[in-house]
């Protein structure tokens, strides 16, 4: 197992995967090339045989690649939970998550890894930098979720609630996820950020360019505007119900942070 030499930070790269098409091969290879020698684990969340074959080839070709499988599709959050539970058992302390579709910049991996080593107790959040041709619906639509996530944490510093390129402290994330039945699907990213802040984990933001691929570039998206936005609305309603009793504690937390 090839891990960081820093005693308190033993990270790996974790990629939840559900039928992302051929781009998964580039995503894994780019993570290997730019990931500072870290292991790359892929959690296949019930993909079709073509994806499983691609992942099997990658695991055979590269010693640092390990593939875990779900027999049926359970959702992004469930895939990450499977990955971090196995990672903790293997001795890892942090998981750097990447989306399988290649939208996240592998060139930024060293900056995320360095930031996690500098702030081992923090949640390292990617803050997307969009190109001029990024879909307007994606760019502007996320502002709504970002507003609610910041309200729910009393503006603790969540730069972006939906960007999936992050470094999680594994123990804290497992504790949060095992304490709720939610956070298993598309609602994972914003709810994980909010609940970790509620537990006292400080968010640290790292800018990262994001690229969207269309079908001509082998881009595959499982985002469904109506379904996934309904999921986000329900998630924020649940979080607001939990936010109210926590509000005095969160305000005190913010006051202490501002005094530092």
C-alpha positions as CSV (number, residue, x, y, z in Angstrom):
1,X,0.0,0.0,0.0
2,X,1.5,3.3,-1.2
3,X,0.5,6.1,1.2
4,X,1.6,9.4,2.3
5,X,4.7,9.7,4.5
6,X,2.9,12.1,6.8
7,X,1.9,10.1,9.9
8,X,-1.4,11.9,10.5
9,X,-2.6,11.9,6.8
10,X,-2.8,8.6,4.9
11,X,-4.9,9.5,1.8
12,X,-6.2,7.7,-1.2
13,X,-8.1,8.8,-4.3
14,X,-11.7,7.5,-4.3
15,X,-13.9,7.5,-7.5
16,X,-17.5,6.5,-7.2
17,X,-18.6,5.1,-10.6
18,X,-21.8,4.4,-12.4
19,X,-21.6,3.8,-16.2
20,X,-19.6,6.9,-17.0
21,X,-18.6,5.5,-20.4
22,X,-15.0,5.4,-21.8
23,X,-14.0,8.5,-19.8
24,X,-13.5,6.4,-16.7
25,X,-10.3,5.1,-18.2
26,X,-8.9,8.7,-18.7
27,X,-10.1,9.7,-15.2
28,X,-8.3,6.8,-13.6
29,X,-5.1,7.2,-15.6
30,X,-5.0,10.9,-15.0
31,X,-5.5,10.3,-11.3
32,X,-2.6,7.9,-11.4
33,X,-0.4,10.4,-13.3
34,X,-1.1,13.4,-11.1
35,X,-2.1,11.8,-7.8
36,X,1.3,12.0,-6.0
37,X,1.6,8.2,-6.0
38,X,-1.6,7.6,-4.1
39,X,-3.7,4.5,-4.6
40,X,-6.8,4.9,-6.7
41,X,-9.9,3.1,-5.7
42,X,-13.0,2.9,-7.8
43,X,-16.4,1.9,-6.3
44,X,-18.5,0.5,-9.2
45,X,-22.1,1.3,-8.2
46,X,-23.9,-1.4,-10.1
47,X,-22.7,-0.5,-13.6
48,X,-23.3,-2.5,-16.8
49,X,-20.9,-5.2,-18.0
50,X,-19.0,-2.8,-20.4
51,X,-18.0,-0.6,-17.4
52,X,-17.0,-3.5,-15.3
53,X,-14.8,-4.8,-18.1
54,X,-13.1,-1.4,-18.4
55,X,-12.5,-1.4,-14.6
56,X,-11.2,-4.9,-14.6
57,X,-8.6,-4.0,-17.3
58,X,-7.5,-1.0,-15.3
59,X,-7.1,-3.0,-12.1
60,X,-5.0,-5.6,-14.1
61,X,-2.9,-3.0,-15.8
62,X,-2.1,-0.8,-12.7
63,X,-1.1,-2.1,-9.3
64,X,-2.3,1.0,-7.6
65,X,-5.9,0.6,-8.8
66,X,-8.4,-1.3,-6.8
67,X,-12.1,-1.8,-7.7
68,X,-15.0,-2.4,-5.3
69,X,-18.4,-3.4,-6.6
70,X,-22.1,-2.9,-5.8
71,X,-24.3,-5.5,-7.4
72,X,-27.1,-2.9,-7.9
73,X,-27.1,0.8,-8.2
74,X,-27.3,2.4,-4.7
75,X,-26.3,6.0,-5.3
76,X,-23.2,8.1,-5.1
77,X,-23.2,8.5,-1.4
78,X,-23.6,4.8,-0.8
79,X,-20.7,4.1,-3.1
80,X,-18.5,6.6,-1.2
81,X,-19.6,5.0,2.1
82,X,-18.5,1.6,0.9
83,X,-15.2,3.0,-0.2
84,X,-14.4,4.9,3.0
85,X,-15.4,2.0,5.2
86,X,-13.0,-0.3,3.3
87,X,-10.3,2.4,3.2
88,X,-10.4,2.9,7.0
89,X,-10.0,-0.8,7.5
90,X,-6.9,-0.6,5.2
91,X,-5.4,2.2,7.3
92,X,-6.3,5.3,5.3
93,X,-7.3,8.5,7.1
94,X,-8.5,10.7,4.2
95,X,-10.3,10.2,0.9
96,X,-9.9,12.5,-2.1
97,X,-13.1,12.0,-4.1
98,X,-13.3,12.5,-7.9
99,X,-16.3,12.1,-10.2
100,X,-15.8,9.4,-12.8
101,X,-16.8,11.5,-15.8
102,X,-13.5,13.4,-16.0
103,X,-15.0,16.8,-15.1
104,X,-12.6,17.3,-12.2
105,X,-9.0,18.5,-13.0
106,X,-6.4,15.9,-12.3
107,X,-3.8,18.6,-12.5
108,X,-5.2,20.1,-9.3
109,X,-4.8,16.8,-7.3
110,X,-1.4,17.9,-5.8
111,X,-2.9,21.1,-4.5
112,X,-5.7,19.2,-2.8
113,X,-3.3,16.6,-1.3
114,X,-1.0,19.3,0.0
115,X,-3.9,21.2,1.5
116,X,-5.1,18.1,3.3
117,X,-1.7,17.5,4.7
118,X,-1.5,21.1,5.9
119,X,-5.1,20.9,7.4
120,X,-5.6,17.3,8.4
121,X,-8.7,18.0,10.5
122,X,-10.4,20.1,7.8
123,X,-12.8,19.3,5.0
124,X,-11.1,20.3,1.8
125,X,-13.7,21.6,-0.7
126,X,-13.2,22.1,-4.4
127,X,-14.5,25.5,-5.5
128,X,-15.3,25.2,-9.3
129,X,-13.9,27.7,-11.8
130,X,-16.1,27.5,-14.8
131,X,-15.1,28.0,-18.4
132,X,-17.1,30.4,-20.7
133,X,-18.9,27.5,-22.4
134,X,-20.1,25.8,-19.2
135,X,-23.8,25.1,-19.2
136,X,-25.6,28.1,-17.7
137,X,-28.1,25.9,-15.9
138,X,-25.3,24.2,-14.0
139,X,-23.4,27.4,-13.3
140,X,-26.4,29.4,-12.0
141,X,-28.6,26.6,-10.7
142,X,-26.1,25.6,-8.0
143,X,-26.3,29.1,-6.5
144,X,-29.5,28.1,-4.9
145,X,-28.1,25.1,-3.1
146,X,-25.0,27.1,-2.1
147,X,-27.2,29.7,-0.5
148,X,-29.1,27.1,1.6
149,X,-25.9,25.3,2.5
150,X,-24.3,28.5,3.8
151,X,-27.5,29.5,5.7
152,X,-27.5,26.0,7.3
153,X,-24.0,26.5,8.5
154,X,-24.2,30.2,9.3
155,X,-21.8,31.0,6.5
156,X,-19.0,28.9,7.9
157,X,-17.2,28.9,4.5
158,X,-18.7,26.4,2.1
159,X,-17.5,27.8,-1.2
160,X,-19.5,25.3,-3.2
161,X,-21.9,22.7,-1.9
162,X,-22.1,20.5,-5.1
163,X,-18.6,20.1,-6.4
164,X,-17.5,16.5,-5.8
165,X,-13.7,17.0,-5.8
166,X,-13.0,17.1,-2.1
167,X,-10.8,15.6,0.6
168,X,-12.8,14.1,3.5
169,X,-11.4,13.0,6.9
170,X,-12.6,9.5,6.8
171,X,-13.5,8.9,10.5
172,X,-15.6,12.0,10.7
173,X,-17.5,11.3,7.4
174,X,-18.2,7.7,8.4
175,X,-19.6,8.9,11.8
176,X,-21.9,11.4,10.0
177,X,-23.1,8.9,7.5
178,X,-23.7,6.1,9.9
179,X,-25.8,8.6,12.0
180,X,-28.4,9.1,9.2
181,X,-30.2,7.0,6.7
182,X,-29.9,9.8,4.1
183,X,-26.9,11.1,2.1
184,X,-26.8,8.0,-0.1
185,X,-27.6,9.4,-3.5
186,X,-27.3,12.7,-5.4
187,X,-27.9,14.6,-2.1
188,X,-24.6,13.3,-0.7
189,X,-22.3,16.2,-1.6
190,X,-24.2,19.2,0.0
191,X,-25.4,17.2,3.0
192,X,-22.0,15.8,3.7
193,X,-20.5,19.4,3.8
194,X,-23.3,20.7,6.0
195,X,-23.3,17.9,8.5
196,X,-19.5,17.9,8.8
197,X,-19.5,21.6,9.6
198,X,-22.2,20.9,12.2
199,X,-19.8,18.5,13.8
200,X,-17.1,21.1,14.0
201,X,-15.1,20.3,10.9
202,X,-13.7,23.4,9.3
203,X,-14.1,23.8,5.5
204,X,-11.1,25.0,3.5
205,X,-11.7,25.9,-0.2
206,X,-9.4,25.1,-3.1
207,X,-10.2,26.6,-6.6
208,X,-10.4,24.0,-9.4
209,X,-11.4,24.4,-13.0
210,X,-14.3,22.2,-14.2
211,X,-15.0,20.9,-17.6
212,X,-18.2,19.6,-19.0
213,X,-18.2,17.0,-21.8
214,X,-20.9,16.5,-24.4
215,X,-21.9,13.3,-26.0
216,X,-19.5,13.9,-28.9
217,X,-16.7,13.9,-26.4
218,X,-17.9,10.7,-24.7
219,X,-19.5,12.7,-22.0
220,X,-22.1,10.9,-19.9
221,X,-24.4,12.6,-17.4
222,X,-26.9,10.8,-15.1
223,X,-28.1,14.2,-13.8
224,X,-31.9,14.5,-14.1
225,X,-33.1,18.0,-13.6
226,X,-36.5,17.3,-12.1
227,X,-35.7,14.2,-10.1
228,X,-32.4,15.5,-8.6
229,X,-33.7,18.9,-7.8
230,X,-36.6,17.4,-5.9
231,X,-34.1,15.3,-4.0
232,X,-32.1,18.5,-3.2
233,X,-35.3,20.4,-2.1
234,X,-36.2,17.5,0.3
235,X,-32.6,17.4,1.6
236,X,-32.6,21.1,2.4
237,X,-36.0,20.9,4.2
238,X,-34.6,18.1,6.3
239,X,-31.4,20.1,7.0
240,X,-33.4,23.2,8.0
241,X,-35.3,21.1,10.5
242,X,-32.0,20.0,12.0
243,X,-30.6,23.5,11.7
244,X,-33.0,25.3,14.0
245,X,-32.1,23.4,17.3
246,X,-28.4,23.7,16.3
247,X,-28.6,27.5,15.6
248,X,-27.3,28.8,19.0
249,X,-24.3,26.4,18.9
250,X,-23.5,27.3,15.3
251,X,-23.7,31.1,16.0
252,X,-21.3,30.6,19.0
253,X,-19.0,28.6,16.7
254,X,-18.9,31.4,14.2
255,X,-18.2,34.0,16.8
256,X,-15.3,32.0,18.2
257,X,-13.9,31.5,14.6
258,X,-14.2,35.2,13.8
259,X,-12.2,36.0,16.9
260,X,-9.3,33.9,15.9
